[in-house]
Amino acid sequence: MASGWSLLIGLIIIVAASLAAWFLSPKGENLTVWRSTLILSFVSCYLMWAIVFLAQWHPLIAPKRADMRPDRVPS
């Protein structure tokens, strides 16, 4: 089941991947480009996943049942 630990575990994985990208990126004149691209990609993917995860975990709009008569809708 989904829990708050998923966000923390995902964050730990992203931090580890970002550190690996920082230290293991190829050396040369494009070092900054490699680091920036990899770290920004990791962070962007994590943010997108976290937003979608939280939107499904705590939806802002509750689903409505379509099989109920209008006069029987609970308030």
N, C-alpha and C positions, 0 to 999 in steps of 0.2 A: 504494500500500500504506500501511497504517497505520504511523505512526512517532511518536516522542516529540515531533517538531516540531509535530504537530497540536495538542497541548495548549498549547504556547507560542504558536502563532499564534492559537488561540482566546482565550488570555488577553490577548494584545495587542489583539485586536478588542474584547473586553469592556472593557478599560481605556479604549480610545478612545471607545467608546459611553458609558461612564460619565462621562468628561470632557465629552463633548458634552451629555449630560443635565444635568450640573452647570451648564454655562455657558449652555445654550440653553433651559432650562426657563422657562416663562412667569412673568414677575414679578407679584407681587401677594401677597395674604395667604396664599395656598396654596403659596408657593414651596417651603417645606420638605417639604410633602406630595408635591409633584411630584418633587422630587429624590430623596426617600427611596423612593418607589414605583418609579421608573425604575431606580435603581441597585440596589435589592434584587431587582427582577425580573431584571435582567441577570445579577447574581451567582448567583441561584438557578438560572436556566436553564443557566448555564455549569457550575455544580457538578453538576447533574443529568446534563448531557451528559458531563462528564468522568468521573463515576462509572460510567455505562453504558459509555463508551468503554473505560475501564480494565478493567472486568469482562469485556468481550469480548476484550480484548487479552491479558490474563493470567487465564484462568479458574481458579477455586479447585478446581473439580471437573472432572476429565478425562472426556470422553464415553466410553462403553463401547459396543463393537460388539455388536449384537444377533444377528448372523448366525453367531456362533461357538458351537460345542458347549461345554457347561460343563466337560468334561474336557480341553479344548484351550485353556483360557484361560491366556495367559502371566502369569507372576507378576511 
